[in-house]
Amino acid sequence: MKIDRQAVYKKYNGRCAYCGKNMTFKRMQVDHLHPQCLKHYQPDLDNNRFENLMPSCAKCNNYKGGMRLELFRSELQKQVSRLRNDARFDRALRFGQIDIEETPIVFYFEKAKAT
């Protein structure tokens, strides 16, 4: 089955399903919400079904890779604590150049309704 990239792009009005960033059609990457590399867990499911295809920016797609959604969320949630160990981040924080707002990770597609 051929993926309808235009339909995937329109799914969230040209926004990344994860971070919500606007992106051009050309820059969009098609991500599998339930990764293809984990297909052996559900061999009867077609991973290329429309419901499993998500428009993604390169930064989100490259970071998510083959992670399941909840692992992706968990890894994103750890970002601030990891950054605190970086001297440049710590310095920017001490000089008031950065404000930290630790909030639960809620993906754009969870807040928005697919079109």
N, C-alpha and C positions, 0 to 999 in steps of 0.2 A: 504494500500500500504506500503510495506516494504521500508525503506530508504536505499539507496545504499551508505553506509558510505565511501567506497573507492572512489566512484565518487565525493562525496562532498569534500573529502580530496584533490583530484587531481584538483578540480575546480580552486584553486589559488596556485597550485604547492606546497602544504604542508605548506602554510602560512595562518595566521589568516586573514580573510577577512576584519577585522577592523584595527588592528595595524600593520599587515604585518609580525609579528614575525614568524620565522620558528618553526614548532612544529612536533612532531612525530605523527604518525597515532593514536597511543594508547592514547596520550594526547589530541587529538582533540575532541572538543565538537561540536555537530551539533546545530547551532542556526537557528531560524526562523527569517528571515529579517523582515517580518511582523508578529509580535508575535501571537502565538496561542490564548492567552488570549483575543485578540482583534478580534477574528474571527467573532463575532457577527456583526461587521461592514460590513463584506463582506462574508456572509454565503455561497454564491455559489462558492467561491474559495477554492481550495484544498490547505491548508497550507503546505502540505508535497510535493508539486510540486518542482521539482529540482531547479527552478529559485528562490524559496523562502528559500532554504536551504543554509546556509553559514558555512564554516569551521571557528571555533572560538577557540581561546585560552581560558582557564578557566577564566583568569582575565577579559577579555573583555566580555565574556558571562555572568559571574556572575554580573558584573556591569550593563550591558545592561538590563538584566532581561526581563521584559515585556514592556520595553520602545519602542515607535516608534522611527524610525531612527533619525528624526530631534530632538527629545527630548534627545536622547543619545548624539548626536553631541553637543547640547546646554549644557548639563551637563558636558561633557568633556571640553568644552571651558571655564567653570567656575573654573577649577581645580587650576590654578595658583593663582587667586584671593583668593580662599579658603586657599591655602597653605601659603599665605602671613600672615595669622593670626596665624600661628603656630610658636612658639618661636624657635624651632629647625631649621625650614626652614629659618626663618629670620636671625638667627645667621650664618648659612651656607652661606646665600646670602651676608651678611655683610663682611664675611671673604673671599669672593671670591671663595668659593668652588662650587658655583652653578651659572650658567649663565641662565638668563631667555630669552627665545625666544618665545614670544606669537605669534603663527601662527594660521591661520584658521584650523579647524579640517577637514581633507580630509581623508576619509577611504581608506585603501589599495585597496579594490575592485573597488573604483572609479578611481584609478590611473592605475590599472592593468586590463588586459583583461582576462576574464575567459577562461580556456582551454577547 
